[in-house]
């Protein structure tokens, strides 16, 4: 099969490898059998909720209370308030992805310390718009990504405002909504595996997902840099709240987590240094997902709900896992139902 990676991106070869964290990669025990409830609860506390989960929750509370049109306005579909939601999402993504890009790639404040790929983002690759990877990624993120994010969010809010879908309030169901707040993260990563696995079926890969996978060497703006058709699929994550009773805050949290957190996980750096003193760092990129961008044929999901373990596509970063992946692909070779990158359908 033809390799559809953009010329010059490489990324799979040893010459492009940079920082590699300690392996094997660990995942959540949430699917372990027999169950491990205490270990699962500890994992949900950290790293699911700490440090980043609680930040997305706090931001969602701020956005819901101060930067979202009133339910009265949203009861009628009007371009003005939908545009307000779109512009709000553009500003938020620009602040998150833009800040990371400025520190890590424009200032290069920590040089290549903790960087997965030794190469910097491309400025001469014709597979990207304007031959510039960053400008290309910004375009797809802000125009298409924030656009479909706003459409799904707006339709869901309109449905809440008109009692079309079931809702509950914090004063009468605070414990349920608190559990649902954590559930947003688990549902989002489960949904991501499902839609991502679909996107590696040949037709979907060739017509949509290839655009995201041009970013073998990812940066903050690569997170939701996708084909519009992929955005249509990706943001169906909102549709669970059309059947499961929730609250508009849950809807906003769903959008923020799926719209903003990929900027962090795709940053290309395993950790971000804090201040001028080396050694003070916080987690940034996700090596688990970086391996998917490097090799394509593994780690379709995310660590909090490790579905890849169930289907034999988990790559923990060790040579043994890499050998298993290569053997799996050799076994699939010749399958006519493969994507342009060699991924077999399920």
C-alpha positions as CSV (number, residue, x, y, z in Angstrom):
1,X,0.0,0.0,0.0
2,X,1.1,3.6,-0.6
3,X,2.3,5.5,2.4
4,X,0.3,8.7,2.5
5,X,2.6,10.5,5.0
6,X,3.7,13.9,3.7
7,X,7.2,13.9,2.2
8,X,9.9,15.0,4.5
9,X,7.9,14.4,7.7
10,X,9.5,11.0,8.4
11,X,8.9,10.5,12.0
12,X,9.1,6.7,12.1
13,X,12.8,6.5,11.5
14,X,15.3,6.5,14.3
15,X,16.8,9.8,13.0
16,X,13.7,11.7,14.0
17,X,13.3,10.3,17.5
18,X,13.9,12.6,20.4
19,X,12.9,12.3,24.0
20,X,11.4,9.0,25.0
21,X,9.9,8.7,28.5
22,X,10.2,5.6,30.7
23,X,8.4,2.6,29.4
24,X,6.3,0.5,29.6
25,X,3.4,3.0,29.4
26,X,0.9,2.4,32.1
27,X,-2.9,2.6,31.6
28,X,-6.0,2.8,33.8
29,X,-7.0,-0.4,35.7
30,X,-10.6,0.4,34.9
31,X,-11.0,-2.6,32.6
32,X,-8.9,-5.0,34.6
33,X,-10.4,-8.3,35.6
34,X,-10.9,-9.0,38.4
35,X,-11.9,-5.4,39.1
36,X,-9.6,-3.1,41.1
37,X,-11.9,-0.5,42.5
38,X,-9.3,1.3,44.8
39,X,-6.7,1.4,42.0
40,X,-9.4,2.7,39.6
41,X,-10.4,5.4,42.0
42,X,-6.8,6.5,42.5
43,X,-6.4,6.7,38.7
44,X,-9.5,8.7,38.3
45,X,-8.2,11.2,40.9
46,X,-4.7,11.3,39.3
47,X,-4.1,11.7,36.4
48,X,-7.7,12.0,35.1
49,X,-8.8,14.8,37.4
50,X,-5.4,16.1,38.5
51,X,-3.8,18.2,37.3
52,X,-5.7,18.9,34.0
53,X,-9.2,17.5,34.6
54,X,-9.9,20.0,37.4
55,X,-8.7,22.8,35.2
56,X,-11.2,21.9,32.5
57,X,-14.0,21.7,35.1
58,X,-13.1,25.1,36.5
59,X,-12.9,26.6,33.0
60,X,-16.3,25.0,32.1
61,X,-17.9,26.6,35.2
62,X,-16.4,30.0,34.2
63,X,-17.6,29.7,30.6
64,X,-21.1,28.5,31.6
65,X,-21.7,31.3,34.1
66,X,-20.1,34.2,32.2
67,X,-19.5,33.5,28.5
68,X,-22.5,31.6,27.4
69,X,-25.8,33.1,26.0
70,X,-28.8,32.9,28.3
71,X,-31.1,29.9,28.0
72,X,-33.9,32.4,27.0
73,X,-31.8,33.6,24.0
74,X,-30.8,30.1,23.0
75,X,-34.5,28.9,22.9
76,X,-34.6,30.4,19.4
77,X,-32.0,29.4,16.8
78,X,-30.4,32.7,15.7
79,X,-27.1,33.3,14.0
80,X,-26.0,35.9,16.5
81,X,-25.7,33.8,19.6
82,X,-24.4,30.8,17.7
83,X,-21.6,33.2,16.4
84,X,-20.9,34.2,19.9
85,X,-20.3,30.6,20.9
86,X,-18.1,30.1,17.9
87,X,-16.0,33.1,18.6
88,X,-15.8,32.2,22.3
89,X,-14.4,28.8,21.3
90,X,-12.0,30.4,18.8
91,X,-10.6,32.6,21.6
92,X,-10.3,29.8,24.0
93,X,-8.5,27.5,21.6
94,X,-6.2,30.3,20.5
95,X,-5.3,31.0,24.1
96,X,-4.5,27.4,24.9
97,X,-2.8,26.2,21.7
98,X,-1.4,29.6,20.9
99,X,0.3,29.9,24.3
100,X,1.8,26.5,24.1
101,X,3.0,27.1,20.5
102,X,4.5,30.5,21.4
103,X,6.5,29.1,24.4
104,X,7.6,25.8,22.9
105,X,7.9,26.6,19.2
106,X,8.4,30.3,18.7
107,X,10.4,31.2,21.8
108,X,11.7,27.6,22.0
109,X,12.0,28.3,25.7
110,X,13.1,24.8,26.6
111,X,14.9,24.0,23.3
112,X,14.3,20.3,22.6
113,X,14.2,19.1,26.1
114,X,11.3,16.6,26.4
115,X,10.5,16.9,22.7
116,X,9.4,13.6,21.1
117,X,10.6,14.4,17.6
118,X,13.9,16.3,17.0
119,X,12.5,18.0,14.0
120,X,10.7,21.3,14.2
121,X,7.4,21.9,12.5
122,X,7.6,22.1,8.7
123,X,7.5,25.4,6.8
124,X,8.3,24.0,3.3
125,X,6.0,21.0,2.9
126,X,3.6,21.2,0.0
127,X,1.1,18.8,1.6
128,X,0.2,21.6,4.0
129,X,-1.7,24.7,3.0
130,X,0.7,27.5,2.2
131,X,3.5,24.8,2.7
132,X,3.4,25.7,6.4
133,X,2.3,23.1,8.9
134,X,1.4,25.6,11.7
135,X,-0.7,27.9,9.4
136,X,-2.4,24.8,7.9
137,X,-3.2,23.5,11.4
138,X,-4.5,26.8,12.6
139,X,-6.8,27.1,9.6
140,X,-8.4,23.6,10.1
141,X,-8.7,24.1,13.9
142,X,-10.3,27.5,13.9
143,X,-12.4,27.4,10.8
144,X,-13.6,23.9,10.6
145,X,-12.9,22.6,14.2
146,X,-14.4,25.5,16.1
147,X,-17.2,25.7,13.6
148,X,-18.5,22.2,14.0
149,X,-17.8,22.4,17.8
150,X,-20.1,25.5,17.9
151,X,-22.8,23.8,15.8
152,X,-23.0,20.7,18.0
153,X,-22.9,22.8,21.2
154,X,-25.5,25.3,19.9
155,X,-28.0,22.6,18.8
156,X,-27.6,20.8,22.1
157,X,-28.2,24.1,24.1
158,X,-31.2,24.9,21.9
159,X,-32.6,21.5,22.6
160,X,-32.1,22.0,26.4
161,X,-33.8,25.4,26.2
162,X,-36.8,23.9,24.5
163,X,-37.1,20.8,26.7
164,X,-36.5,18.6,23.7
165,X,-33.9,16.5,25.6
166,X,-33.9,15.5,29.3
167,X,-32.1,17.7,31.8
168,X,-31.4,17.8,35.5
169,X,-30.5,20.6,37.9
170,X,-27.6,20.8,40.4
171,X,-29.8,21.6,43.4
172,X,-31.8,18.4,42.9
173,X,-29.2,16.0,41.5
174,X,-25.8,17.4,42.6
175,X,-24.3,13.9,43.3
176,X,-25.4,12.5,40.0
177,X,-24.0,15.5,38.1
178,X,-20.8,15.3,40.0
179,X,-20.4,11.7,38.9
180,X,-21.3,12.8,35.4
181,X,-18.6,15.4,35.5
182,X,-16.0,12.7,35.9
183,X,-17.9,10.6,33.4
184,X,-17.4,13.3,30.7
185,X,-13.7,12.3,30.6
186,X,-14.4,8.6,30.4
187,X,-17.1,9.0,27.8
188,X,-14.9,11.3,25.7
189,X,-12.0,8.9,25.5
190,X,-14.3,5.9,24.9
191,X,-16.0,7.8,22.1
192,X,-12.6,8.8,20.7
193,X,-11.6,5.2,20.4
194,X,-14.8,4.3,18.6
195,X,-14.7,7.2,16.1
196,X,-11.0,6.9,15.6
197,X,-11.1,3.2,14.8
198,X,-13.8,4.0,12.3
199,X,-11.6,6.7,10.7
200,X,-8.9,4.1,10.1
201,X,-11.2,2.1,7.9
202,X,-9.8,2.6,4.3
203,X,-12.6,4.8,2.9
204,X,-12.7,7.1,5.9
205,X,-8.9,7.3,6.2
206,X,-8.5,8.1,2.5
207,X,-11.2,10.7,2.4
208,X,-10.8,12.4,5.8
209,X,-8.4,11.1,8.5
210,X,-5.3,11.4,6.2
211,X,-5.4,15.2,6.8
212,X,-4.8,14.8,10.5
213,X,-2.1,12.1,10.0
214,X,0.0,14.5,7.9
215,X,1.1,15.6,11.4
216,X,3.5,12.9,12.2
217,X,5.5,15.5,14.0
218,X,2.7,17.1,16.1
219,X,2.4,20.6,17.6
220,X,-0.3,22.2,19.8
221,X,-2.3,23.3,16.7
222,X,-2.3,19.7,15.4
223,X,-4.8,18.7,18.1
224,X,-8.1,19.2,16.2
225,X,-6.6,19.9,12.9
226,X,-8.9,17.6,10.9
227,X,-10.9,17.3,7.7
228,X,-14.4,18.8,8.1
229,X,-15.9,15.4,7.6
230,X,-13.8,14.1,10.5
231,X,-15.0,17.0,12.7
232,X,-18.6,16.0,11.9
233,X,-17.7,12.5,13.3
234,X,-15.5,13.7,16.2
235,X,-18.0,16.1,17.7
236,X,-20.8,13.5,17.8
237,X,-19.4,13.1,21.3
238,X,-22.1,15.7,22.2
239,X,-24.9,13.4,21.2
240,X,-24.8,11.3,24.4
241,X,-26.4,14.2,26.2
242,X,-29.4,14.0,23.9
243,X,-30.4,10.7,25.6
244,X,-28.7,10.8,29.0
245,X,-30.1,13.5,31.3
246,X,-27.4,16.1,32.0
247,X,-27.0,19.9,32.4
248,X,-25.7,22.6,30.1
249,X,-22.5,22.7,32.2
250,X,-21.8,19.1,31.2
251,X,-22.3,20.0,27.6
252,X,-19.8,22.9,27.9
253,X,-17.3,20.6,29.7
254,X,-17.6,18.1,26.9
255,X,-16.8,20.7,24.3
256,X,-13.9,22.2,26.2
257,X,-12.3,18.8,26.9
258,X,-12.6,17.6,23.3
259,X,-11.8,21.0,21.8
260,X,-8.9,22.2,24.0
261,X,-7.2,19.2,25.6
262,X,-5.8,17.8,22.2
263,X,-3.7,21.0,22.0
264,X,-1.9,19.8,25.2
265,X,-1.7,16.1,24.3
266,X,-0.4,16.9,20.7
267,X,2.1,19.5,22.0
268,X,5.0,17.3,20.9
269,X,6.7,17.7,24.3
270,X,6.3,15.2,27.1
271,X,6.6,17.9,29.7
272,X,6.6,21.7,29.9
273,X,9.1,23.4,32.2
274,X,7.8,25.8,34.7
275,X,9.8,28.9,35.4
276,X,13.5,29.3,34.8
277,X,14.6,26.6,37.2
278,X,15.1,23.3,35.4
279,X,13.5,20.3,37.0
280,X,10.2,22.0,37.7
281,X,7.8,20.6,35.1
282,X,4.3,19.6,34.4
283,X,2.9,16.9,32.1
284,X,2.1,17.9,28.6
285,X,2.1,15.6,25.5
286,X,0.7,12.1,25.6
287,X,3.4,9.6,24.6
288,X,0.7,6.9,24.2
289,X,-0.9,9.0,21.4
290,X,2.4,10.1,20.0
291,X,3.2,6.5,19.2
292,X,0.0,6.4,17.2
293,X,1.1,9.4,15.1
294,X,4.5,7.8,14.7
295,X,3.4,4.3,13.8
296,X,-0.3,4.6,12.8
297,X,-1.2,1.0,13.7
298,X,-1.5,1.2,17.5
299,X,-3.0,3.2,20.4
300,X,-6.3,4.2,18.7
301,X,-7.8,5.3,22.1
302,X,-6.6,6.8,25.3
303,X,-5.2,5.6,28.6
304,X,-8.1,6.3,30.9
305,X,-10.2,3.6,29.2
306,X,-7.6,1.3,27.6
307,X,-9.7,-0.3,24.9
308,X,-6.6,-1.0,22.9
309,X,-5.7,-3.7,25.4
310,X,-8.9,-5.5,24.6
311,X,-8.3,-5.5,20.8
312,X,-4.6,-6.1,20.8
313,X,-3.5,-2.7,19.5
314,X,-1.8,-1.5,22.6
315,X,1.7,-0.3,22.2
316,X,3.4,0.4,25.6
317,X,6.6,1.8,24.0
318,X,8.7,-1.3,24.6
319,X,10.6,-3.2,21.8
320,X,8.4,-6.2,22.6
321,X,5.3,-4.2,21.9
322,X,6.8,-2.9,18.7
323,X,7.6,-6.4,17.6
324,X,4.0,-7.5,18.3
325,X,2.7,-4.6,16.2
326,X,4.9,-5.5,13.3
327,X,3.8,-9.1,13.4
328,X,0.2,-8.1,13.5
329,X,0.7,-6.0,10.4
330,X,2.5,-8.8,8.6
331,X,-0.4,-11.1,9.4
332,X,-2.8,-8.5,7.9
333,X,-0.8,-7.9,4.8
334,X,-2.8,-8.8,1.7
335,X,-6.1,-8.0,3.3
336,X,-8.0,-6.0,0.6
337,X,-10.0,-4.1,3.3
338,X,-7.0,-1.9,4.4
339,X,-6.6,1.8,4.6
340,X,-4.0,3.7,2.6
341,X,-1.7,3.5,5.7
342,X,-2.1,-0.2,5.9
343,X,-4.7,-0.3,8.7
344,X,-7.1,-3.2,8.5
345,X,-10.8,-2.8,9.0
346,X,-12.5,-4.4,12.0
